[in-house]
Structure formats: C-alpha cells, structure tokens
Amino acid sequence: MTEEKPAVEATALQKILGGRRSIRRYLATPVEPEKLRACLEAARIAPSAHNSQPWRFIVIDEPGLKDRLAAAAFSGIYSVSKFAAQAPVILALLAKPGGATVRAGSKLQGVPFHFLDMGIAGEHVVLQAEELGLATCWMGWFDFRKVRKVLGIPRGFKIVALMPVGYAEKRPLREPPRKTFEEIVTFNRTPRE
C-alpha cells in the first residue's frame, strides 16, 4: 500500500469523531434515562480480548452520593477535577481482569488487556453520548483509594476512570491541535523518532 491522503468525504462517524471534545462545564439538566442506557448499551456490545467483557460501570446520579464521591475523589491535589461534580451523572469505569487465558496473554505480552478493553468500551460510551448530544470527559486524575471506599468497590475490580456525563454548558469551537496524518502514519516502514 502506498502513502496517500484520504480522499473520502467525511462520514457521519468522522464528523462525530472530529466534533467530540472533553467537556469541563455542565448544565444541571438531567440526562434522560434512555440516553444514558443507550450509552451503556454501546459499551456492553464492545469487543474484548477473548470475549472476556471485563467492564463494569457504576452510574452515580443520586445527588447525595455524587456529592460524597466528589468531595472525596476531587480534594487536595485532585481539586482540578472537581468540575465533574457539576455533571448530573458520573460513571465509574471498572475492569475485572479476565480468566486464565486473558491473564496469561496479558502477562506474556506485557499488556494489561482488561485496560485496553475498558478503553474500547469507554470510548463506545463517549461516542454514543456525542451522537446523542451529551458531553463527557475521560478522567484519570482523582483519588482512586477514596473512590473505592465511597463506592464500596471490591478489591477484585480495577478502577480505570471516572466519566462525567451531561449536557455541555458551552462546547469549545476551536479544533485542538492535532498531528498531521503524515506524522502519525507510515506505510511499510518504521516511524521516525
């Protein structure tokens, strides 16, 4: 295959991909249950290593619990993440490492497949939300230990991320800087450093 610039007109999916942004300011407007369910259904049907389906999602939409979670998870050095408390819903993305085959493959390859699988499932949530007019933000900067305690998450689960879900107060219009196609793709050769 030779190196070429794509000449295909943007598809509906490409428009969703190109328009998606991490949102850090949310309206208090509740998320409709059917939209939230559609996002979680999109995650449910995601592919996974050896079909292990390691994902589990905790939906935090009860105001008291959400406030307790936010106070614990976003305090101290994590306070920059407190914006998530504005969203009407916070999802906790958990992974339960797969069976013996997946664990052995992960160890041999040096790749924690359950984290890759969670990335796929989480991105399914993000893209479905975008299509439905909802806003999200992947979050990894929070106190994992306190989240585990507040939500009572058993040790067998790995906390992967938190994700606020809601309606954006304002969507950024400018395109974030992106590397060019040529900077990230090579055909039949190793990329340059």
Backbone bond lengths (Angstrom), bond angles and torsions (degrees), N, CA, C in turn:
res aa  C-N    CA-C-N  psi(-1)  N-CA   C-N-CA  omega(-1)  CA-C   N-CA-C  phi
1 M - - - 1.454 - - 1.526 108.32 -
2 T 1.289 116.61 139.60 1.464 120.40 -179.67 1.516 110.76 -99.87
3 E 1.323 114.71 158.97 1.459 121.07 -178.47 1.521 109.11 -76.25
4 E 1.327 116.56 121.62 1.465 121.47 179.61 1.516 109.22 -141.94
5 K 1.310 115.60 155.44 1.468 120.18 172.58 1.521 107.84 -84.20
6 P 1.313 116.99 140.50 1.466 119.07 179.10 1.530 110.64 -61.21
7 A 1.329 114.61 134.42 1.459 119.98 -179.60 1.526 110.92 -112.44
8 V 1.322 116.45 10.19 1.459 121.24 -177.64 1.522 109.19 -86.82
9 E 1.320 115.65 139.04 1.467 120.06 176.52 1.527 109.22 -67.38
10 A 1.319 116.14 145.30 1.471 121.13 -177.51 1.520 110.82 -57.34
11 T 1.323 115.37 130.70 1.458 121.30 177.57 1.533 109.11 -85.72
12 A 1.320 114.97 173.01 1.476 119.20 177.16 1.524 110.11 -59.81
13 L 1.329 117.26 -40.72 1.462 119.95 178.75 1.520 110.93 -64.55
14 Q 1.310 118.11 -42.72 1.464 120.57 179.09 1.521 111.33 -62.66
15 K 1.316 117.67 -33.91 1.460 120.44 177.09 1.530 110.71 -67.71
16 I 1.330 116.75 -39.03 1.462 120.55 175.94 1.524 109.66 -64.23
17 L 1.327 116.49 -46.26 1.464 121.11 179.40 1.524 111.07 -59.86
18 G 1.315 116.79 -44.97 1.458 121.23 -178.10 1.512 114.12 -70.79
19 G 1.324 117.16 -25.56 1.464 121.03 -177.52 1.509 114.45 -92.08
20 R 1.318 116.95 -13.36 1.465 120.79 -176.59 1.525 110.61 -69.88
21 R 1.325 116.23 133.64 1.457 122.88 178.17 1.530 109.09 -135.79
22 S 1.317 116.79 152.40 1.462 121.23 171.39 1.523 107.49 -75.83
23 I 1.319 116.34 122.00 1.465 121.59 -175.73 1.523 109.45 -104.18
24 R 1.334 113.85 136.04 1.462 119.83 -177.61 1.528 112.92 -122.76
25 R 1.329 116.35 9.62 1.474 120.48 174.78 1.524 107.74 -138.43
26 Y 1.338 114.94 121.83 1.459 120.98 -173.42 1.517 111.82 -120.11
27 L 1.322 115.10 148.66 1.463 121.44 171.37 1.525 108.34 -79.21
28 A 1.310 116.78 159.73 1.468 121.24 177.80 1.530 111.87 -78.80
29 T 1.320 117.63 -4.63 1.469 122.72 -178.83 1.534 110.87 -54.29
30 P 1.322 118.16 125.52 1.468 119.91 179.23 1.533 111.78 -63.89
31 V 1.309 115.52 150.66 1.465 121.90 174.68 1.523 107.56 -85.98
32 E 1.317 116.01 128.14 1.458 120.68 179.48 1.531 109.53 -61.76
33 P 1.345 117.91 133.96 1.471 121.03 -178.18 1.526 113.06 -54.28
34 E 1.326 117.21 -37.49 1.471 118.96 -178.39 1.531 111.68 -68.39
35 K 1.327 117.09 -32.45 1.475 119.72 176.86 1.523 110.50 -71.14
36 L 1.319 116.72 -42.46 1.459 120.43 178.28 1.525 109.86 -62.95
37 R 1.307 116.37 -43.07 1.472 120.44 178.52 1.525 110.91 -62.60
38 A 1.335 118.09 -39.20 1.465 121.06 178.39 1.534 110.62 -62.47
39 C 1.320 116.94 -38.94 1.476 120.83 178.04 1.524 110.73 -64.27
40 L 1.313 116.65 -44.10 1.460 120.60 -179.32 1.526 111.46 -71.66
41 E 1.307 116.61 -31.84 1.473 120.39 174.83 1.524 110.13 -65.87
42 A 1.333 117.12 -37.87 1.467 120.95 177.07 1.526 109.70 -60.25
43 A 1.332 117.57 -38.70 1.464 120.97 177.26 1.526 110.84 -68.83
44 R 1.301 116.43 -39.82 1.469 120.81 -177.42 1.518 111.98 -58.25
45 I 1.321 117.21 -35.13 1.466 120.19 -175.77 1.531 113.16 -93.21
46 A 1.318 117.25 9.41 1.469 121.25 178.79 1.530 110.27 -67.46
47 P 1.338 116.51 153.08 1.467 119.28 175.73 1.524 110.55 -77.54
48 S 1.326 116.29 157.50 1.470 121.02 177.95 1.526 109.42 -150.79
49 A 1.327 115.22 158.91 1.465 121.34 179.40 1.528 109.49 -58.89
50 H 1.318 115.57 124.96 1.466 122.45 178.20 1.518 111.89 53.95
51 N 1.336 115.91 27.93 1.470 124.08 -178.87 1.535 112.00 52.62
52 S 1.336 115.99 36.71 1.470 120.08 -177.00 1.523 113.40 -73.60
53 Q 1.336 117.46 -22.89 1.458 122.37 177.83 1.532 111.45 46.22
54 P 1.339 117.25 61.43 1.463 120.24 -173.26 1.521 114.91 -76.14
55 W 1.302 117.64 -4.19 1.463 120.64 -172.16 1.520 113.09 -76.58
56 R 1.304 112.74 143.28 1.460 122.68 170.06 1.524 105.34 -139.98
57 F 1.310 116.94 143.90 1.459 122.17 -178.01 1.518 108.42 -128.14
58 I 1.313 115.74 131.86 1.461 120.38 170.92 1.525 106.03 -106.53
59 V 1.327 116.30 122.89 1.458 122.01 177.83 1.528 107.32 -92.63
60 I 1.317 115.59 118.12 1.462 120.24 178.69 1.523 107.05 -108.81
61 D 1.347 115.80 103.78 1.462 120.28 179.74 1.525 112.24 -131.41
62 E 1.319 116.61 -2.19 1.458 121.33 175.91 1.531 106.50 -79.43
63 P 1.341 118.21 119.38 1.469 121.13 -172.74 1.528 115.72 -52.52
64 G 1.327 118.42 -42.43 1.463 120.43 -179.28 1.525 111.83 -63.79
65 L 1.313 116.56 -45.96 1.467 120.73 179.13 1.523 110.51 -66.24
66 K 1.324 116.85 -40.48 1.467 120.74 178.89 1.520 110.32 -62.31
67 D 1.326 117.78 -41.00 1.467 121.56 177.70 1.534 111.41 -64.30
68 R 1.350 116.82 -43.11 1.465 120.15 178.54 1.530 110.80 -64.41
69 L 1.319 115.65 -41.93 1.468 120.35 178.38 1.524 110.34 -62.00
70 A 1.321 117.11 -47.56 1.465 121.26 -178.51 1.525 111.04 -63.03
71 A 1.336 117.75 -42.26 1.465 120.84 -179.94 1.524 110.97 -62.05
72 A 1.309 116.92 -37.82 1.465 121.15 -179.09 1.535 111.81 -79.95
73 A 1.313 116.22 -47.12 1.468 120.61 -172.35 1.520 113.74 -74.30
74 F 1.337 117.71 -30.36 1.456 121.44 -171.25 1.523 113.20 -114.83
75 S 1.315 117.06 34.69 1.469 120.04 178.68 1.527 109.98 -102.53
76 G 1.327 115.18 165.38 1.459 120.70 177.37 1.525 112.87 60.66
77 I 1.312 116.13 -129.04 1.474 120.09 -177.45 1.519 112.93 -65.84
78 Y 1.327 117.27 -13.24 1.463 122.02 -179.49 1.529 112.77 -95.40
79 S 1.317 117.85 6.20 1.469 120.96 -173.35 1.526 113.26 -62.88
80 V 1.321 118.56 -21.80 1.464 120.67 177.34 1.538 111.23 -62.03
81 S 1.320 117.23 -19.35 1.467 121.90 -178.55 1.523 113.86 -93.34
82 K 1.333 117.60 3.47 1.469 119.75 -175.14 1.526 113.53 -65.86
83 F 1.315 117.83 -12.79 1.470 120.92 176.75 1.528 111.28 -55.74
84 A 1.329 117.32 -28.39 1.468 121.46 -176.60 1.522 112.14 -60.22
85 A 1.316 116.81 -27.25 1.466 120.72 -178.77 1.521 112.33 -64.74
86 Q 1.348 118.36 -20.88 1.475 121.67 178.34 1.525 111.77 -68.41
87 A 1.342 116.51 -31.79 1.465 120.18 -176.04 1.524 110.28 -66.31
88 P 1.320 117.71 144.40 1.465 119.51 179.91 1.528 113.63 -69.00
89 V 1.341 116.66 -19.71 1.463 121.26 -179.33 1.523 108.61 -134.79
90 I 1.320 115.90 138.74 1.462 121.17 168.09 1.521 106.18 -123.06
91 L 1.328 115.49 128.62 1.459 120.41 174.98 1.528 108.42 -98.11
92 A 1.312 116.15 135.78 1.464 121.18 169.26 1.520 106.06 -101.28
93 L 1.329 116.35 121.35 1.458 122.38 -179.23 1.521 108.21 -97.43
94 L 1.313 115.91 118.37 1.459 122.45 -177.30 1.519 109.84 -119.07
95 A 1.322 115.58 150.88 1.462 120.58 175.06 1.516 108.54 -123.96
96 K 1.311 115.56 136.92 1.461 121.96 172.89 1.523 105.24 -110.79
97 P 1.351 116.97 106.84 1.465 118.86 -177.06 1.524 111.70 -49.25
98 G 1.341 115.00 140.91 1.461 122.31 -173.29 1.513 114.59 -67.22
99 G 1.334 114.59 -173.12 1.462 122.05 -179.08 1.517 111.85 -71.02
100 A 1.319 114.70 -171.43 1.465 121.90 -173.85 1.527 112.45 -57.26
101 T 1.320 118.28 -41.77 1.465 121.25 -177.64 1.522 110.80 -63.27
102 V 1.318 116.63 -46.84 1.463 120.87 -178.92 1.524 110.44 -68.06
103 R 1.314 117.28 -41.68 1.469 120.22 178.94 1.532 111.06 -63.51
104 A 1.334 116.25 -41.77 1.476 119.87 178.50 1.524 110.43 -64.53
105 G 1.328 116.94 -44.47 1.464 120.36 177.96 1.516 112.04 -61.88
106 S 1.316 116.18 -40.94 1.466 120.64 177.88 1.521 111.00 -61.13
107 K 1.335 115.90 -44.24 1.464 120.48 -178.85 1.526 110.91 -66.64
108 L 1.323 117.36 -45.96 1.465 121.03 -179.09 1.524 112.07 -63.59
109 Q 1.313 116.82 -39.23 1.462 121.18 -177.68 1.528 112.80 -86.52
110 G 1.329 116.55 -15.82 1.459 119.87 -176.89 1.520 112.44 71.45
111 V 1.328 115.99 26.50 1.463 122.43 -178.16 1.529 108.22 -128.40
112 P 1.332 118.56 118.58 1.468 119.74 177.39 1.534 110.53 -74.52
113 F 1.326 115.78 92.81 1.460 120.83 -174.18 1.521 113.14 -56.71
114 H 1.340 117.66 -32.35 1.462 118.65 -179.16 1.532 111.08 -63.97
115 F 1.344 117.96 -29.79 1.463 119.57 176.29 1.529 110.92 -73.37
116 L 1.320 117.11 -38.19 1.468 119.57 175.73 1.528 109.95 -62.60
117 D 1.316 115.64 -45.20 1.468 120.41 179.64 1.523 111.28 -60.33
118 M 1.331 116.75 -40.46 1.468 120.02 178.13 1.524 110.90 -65.83
119 G 1.335 116.51 -35.63 1.461 119.66 176.13 1.514 111.48 -61.13
120 I 1.319 116.14 -42.15 1.465 120.43 178.80 1.527 110.19 -64.98
121 A 1.329 116.79 -50.08 1.471 120.60 -178.25 1.529 110.79 -63.05
122 G 1.329 116.76 -42.43 1.463 120.28 178.84 1.514 112.01 -63.12
123 E 1.317 116.60 -39.48 1.461 119.10 178.94 1.533 110.83 -69.59
124 H 1.320 117.61 -30.17 1.468 120.06 172.73 1.531 109.76 -60.48
125 V 1.341 116.54 -42.28 1.476 120.62 176.88 1.524 109.42 -59.57
126 V 1.327 116.21 -49.64 1.464 122.34 -176.90 1.530 111.28 -58.37
127 L 1.313 116.77 -46.52 1.470 119.77 -176.35 1.523 111.96 -71.77
128 Q 1.338 116.85 -37.76 1.466 118.94 176.19 1.525 110.07 -64.68
129 A 1.332 116.35 -41.26 1.465 120.51 177.84 1.521 110.32 -60.05
130 E 1.303 116.58 -44.98 1.473 121.07 179.92 1.521 110.68 -59.09
131 E 1.311 116.74 -45.05 1.467 120.23 179.77 1.528 111.42 -62.05
132 L 1.340 116.69 -32.66 1.466 121.29 -178.38 1.526 113.31 -87.83
133 G 1.338 117.35 3.86 1.458 120.68 178.57 1.517 114.09 86.07
134 L 1.319 116.92 10.32 1.463 121.37 178.33 1.523 110.12 -93.08
135 A 1.310 115.62 161.34 1.453 121.84 179.68 1.528 109.00 -117.62
136 T 1.328 115.57 150.91 1.462 122.24 -179.26 1.522 110.20 -143.69
137 C 1.317 114.90 172.05 1.463 121.18 172.63 1.523 107.74 -156.01
138 W 1.319 116.94 121.58 1.465 120.84 172.53 1.518 107.74 -67.15
139 M 1.314 117.84 132.99 1.465 120.65 -179.28 1.519 110.95 -131.50
140 G 1.319 115.06 128.63 1.446 120.80 175.35 1.518 111.93 -122.82
141 W 1.338 116.86 -3.73 1.460 120.94 -177.45 1.523 109.27 -101.00
142 F 1.317 115.92 89.71 1.465 123.38 178.60 1.522 107.28 -162.03
143 D 1.304 116.89 167.57 1.459 121.89 -178.68 1.533 109.35 -82.22
144 F 1.329 116.05 99.01 1.466 121.99 -177.35 1.527 111.30 -59.07
145 R 1.313 116.81 -42.24 1.467 121.57 -177.76 1.529 110.95 -61.14
146 K 1.331 116.29 -44.23 1.461 119.85 -178.92 1.531 111.55 -71.53
147 V 1.329 117.55 -34.04 1.472 120.21 175.89 1.525 109.00 -62.37
148 R 1.316 116.35 -45.43 1.468 120.77 179.10 1.529 110.40 -56.85
149 K 1.341 115.61 -43.58 1.472 120.50 -177.69 1.526 111.58 -68.35
150 V 1.338 117.36 -49.43 1.473 120.55 -177.31 1.529 111.22 -61.52
151 L 1.328 116.80 -40.76 1.469 120.15 -176.99 1.521 113.17 -90.26
152 G 1.327 117.84 -6.34 1.461 120.85 179.22 1.519 112.49 65.49
153 I 1.316 116.84 40.95 1.470 121.34 -176.24 1.532 109.42 -79.94
154 P 1.328 117.34 124.12 1.466 120.51 179.52 1.531 111.87 -64.36
155 R 1.323 116.78 154.37 1.465 123.33 -177.92 1.528 113.39 -60.99
156 G 1.315 119.24 -23.14 1.465 122.12 -179.58 1.519 113.58 -69.23
157 F 1.317 117.34 -9.37 1.458 121.85 179.94 1.519 110.22 -107.49
158 K 1.316 116.31 139.53 1.464 122.52 173.70 1.523 107.16 -96.86
159 I 1.313 117.12 130.78 1.465 120.91 174.59 1.522 106.31 -81.98
160 V 1.324 116.52 123.27 1.461 121.47 -176.28 1.524 111.11 -99.51
161 A 1.324 117.23 -46.65 1.463 120.75 -174.68 1.518 109.62 -164.12
162 L 1.316 115.02 164.41 1.460 122.68 165.58 1.513 106.26 -113.69
163 M 1.326 116.69 149.79 1.453 120.56 -178.32 1.529 110.24 -142.76
164 P 1.341 117.24 106.34 1.461 118.11 172.45 1.530 109.62 -68.20
165 V 1.325 115.91 144.36 1.470 121.95 178.39 1.518 107.51 -133.89
166 G 1.313 116.21 131.49 1.452 120.55 178.55 1.513 110.65 178.63
167 Y 1.309 115.60 -161.33 1.464 121.52 177.31 1.522 108.72 -100.98
168 A 1.309 114.81 133.44 1.463 120.53 -177.83 1.515 110.70 -67.98
169 E 1.332 115.41 136.56 1.460 119.74 172.46 1.527 108.81 -66.54
170 K 1.309 115.29 -41.53 1.459 121.22 178.67 1.522 107.40 -155.88
171 R 1.326 115.85 131.15 1.457 119.70 178.56 1.513 110.22 -91.98
172 P 1.335 117.20 132.79 1.466 119.00 176.61 1.528 110.02 -62.83
173 L 1.312 115.82 137.56 1.464 119.87 -178.52 1.522 112.62 -92.62
174 R 1.329 115.54 -31.02 1.453 116.50 -175.33 1.522 111.53 -77.82
175 E 1.303 114.09 147.05 1.455 122.11 178.01 1.529 108.76 -76.98
176 P 1.327 118.29 128.94 1.466 117.80 175.88 1.526 109.89 -68.01
177 P 1.320 117.62 152.79 1.461 118.96 179.89 1.529 110.86 -61.69
178 R 1.289 115.60 134.78 1.469 121.59 179.37 1.520 108.96 -129.22
179 K 1.313 116.31 146.29 1.456 120.40 173.99 1.521 108.54 -67.40
180 T 1.311 115.64 153.97 1.467 119.91 179.16 1.523 109.77 -73.86
181 F 1.305 115.55 162.54 1.455 122.72 176.65 1.530 109.94 -55.00
182 E 1.318 115.70 -44.34 1.463 121.46 -177.09 1.529 112.08 -66.76
183 E 1.338 117.46 -26.96 1.463 120.63 179.41 1.528 112.49 -74.72
184 I 1.317 117.24 -24.46 1.462 119.29 -174.53 1.520 114.70 -110.91
185 V 1.334 117.83 -12.07 1.463 120.78 -175.08 1.519 110.27 -123.48
186 T 1.323 116.00 132.65 1.469 120.80 169.20 1.517 107.51 -126.26
187 F 1.290 116.01 151.31 1.448 121.87 177.03 1.514 108.84 -110.56
188 N 1.314 116.54 118.56 1.461 122.56 173.52 1.512 115.05 62.11
189 R 1.301 117.72 24.79 1.469 121.30 175.49 1.522 109.64 -154.89
190 T 1.314 114.97 158.96 1.454 121.99 179.14 1.523 109.40 -71.86
191 P 1.330 118.18 140.13 1.465 119.00 178.24 1.524 111.34 -65.88
192 R 1.305 115.24 153.39 1.465 120.34 175.16 1.519 108.27 -78.16
193 E 1.327 115.84 152.72 1.476 121.28 178.96 1.508 110.54 -68.07
